[in-house]
Amino acid sequence: MTTATLSIDLNAVAANWQALNEMTGCETGAVIKANAYGLGIDRVAPVLAAQGARKFFVAVAEEGVALRRVLGPGPAINVFAGHMPGDADMIRSAALTPMINSVDQLIAHVETLPGHRFGIQLNSGMNRLGMDPAEWSALRDIALAQNPTLIISHLACADEPNHPMNARQLKTFHDMTDGLNVPRSLAATGGILLGRDYHFDMTRPGIGLYGGLPFMDAQPVVTLDVPVIQVREVSTGHPVGYGCAWTAPRPSQVATIAAGYADGLIRALGNGATLTHEGRRLPVIGRVSMDLITVDVTSLAEVPEHLQLIGGHQSVDTVAGFAGTIGYEVLTALGARYDRVYVE
Ligand SMILES: *Cc1c(COP(=O)(O)O)cnc(C)c1O
């Protein structure tokens, strides 16, 4: 078999949800947008439901429809994009809960689906989604009369505990929602780690469930093992790969492995990235190709069948660091070609 093996540890996902749940005294939801951060809603969502998650969050209504098929009736499926034109049938048939972001969305929602449940998303300072404070004060009584199930807002800088934006957004969220008697949610993974003041009635972790920072104590979820297709000797002064971007400084053993940027291993990984074998670090050399990466394996006495990119010796965030990006992007970019193996 020539496709890389992406192993996804569902027990670790369950343990991470429990660990994040234990940090709070409130309900813990689960964010499984983008196909559970690339790991697969079909397998991930039932595991979270079995742990006790009853409130799920997706980005758009289409994801909510797919998730409803997996979860069946019962759990709430909240949609961050709210109620967009053309969404009414999906929201109704899949019993989704749109997080209403504006006056226009509220009007569209109550006109097309009167009496259908919804939540409210407020802009407490990130200026991405949600109603601004002035818009909310104008609309508040009308919206509350329709019995929203939840009020949420999102923190811009929760991964930096000392950032002054956190306290500023917390105060704005209090100012906009105190005394309303509707369940509130402000914290994603980073917000959970900021402490109880940020937890309100429900948290919404995503990345921490999947083993990524800022949840430092997360159990690793993903292992990526890439088959070695060929190994060759390259003598001093000879190049490797496109653009001859690497030249052997000494007689070298070069392994060519079966994954590339078409599998989400972006070209920016080329400089300074490593793979591992039993903990030994092996440098990526030359450019990342569409389907292939070349690795300097000179230090190995024997070249194994697979080299590991992500796993116990190198986290998703370590690999993200090689490419100047974040774990979220590495996970959601993981390619469709991998053989996905679920450990449970
Ligand atoms: C993605 C997202 C989350 C989850 O964030 P993590 O940092 O992955 O925990 C929560 N709330 C909103 C609005 C989001 O967009």
The ligand as an SDF file (V2000), in Angstrom:
LIG
                    3D

 15 15  0  0  0  0  0  0  0  0999 V2000
  -13.8780   27.4190   15.7670 C   0  0  0  0  0  0  0  0  0  0  0  0
  -14.6830   28.0700   16.8300 C   0  0  0  0  0  0  0  0  0  0  0  0
  -14.6840   27.5460   18.1420 C   0  0  0  0  0  0  0  0  0  0  0  0
  -13.7230   26.4670   18.5880 C   0  0  0  0  0  0  0  0  0  0  0  0
  -12.4530   27.0620   18.7250 O   0  0  0  0  0  0  0  0  0  0  0  0
  -11.1720   26.2280   19.2010 P   0  0  0  0  0  0  0  0  0  0  0  0
  -10.1170   27.2770   19.3130 O   0  0  0  0  0  0  0  0  0  0  0  0
  -10.8940   25.2590   18.1140 O   0  0  0  0  0  0  0  0  0  0  0  0
  -11.4900   25.5740   20.4800 O   0  0  0  0  0  0  0  0  0  0  0  0
  -15.5660   28.0940   19.0500 C   0  0  0  0  0  0  0  0  0  0  0  0
  -16.3750   29.1310   18.7130 N   0  0  0  0  0  0  0  0  0  0  0  0
  -16.3700   29.6860   17.4740 C   0  0  0  0  0  0  0  0  0  0  0  0
  -17.2830   30.8200   17.1760 C   0  0  0  0  0  0  0  0  0  0  0  0
  -15.5140   29.1810   16.4980 C   0  0  0  0  0  0  0  0  0  0  0  0
  -15.5070   29.7320   15.2810 O   0  0  0  0  0  0  0  0  0  0  0  0
  1  2  1  0
  2  3  1  0
  2 14  2  0
  3  4  1  0
  3 10  2  0
  4  5  1  0
  5  6  1  0
  6  7  2  0
  6  8  1  0
  6  9  1  0
 10 11  1  0
 11 12  2  0
 12 13  1  0
 12 14  1  0
 14 15  1  0
M  END
$$$$
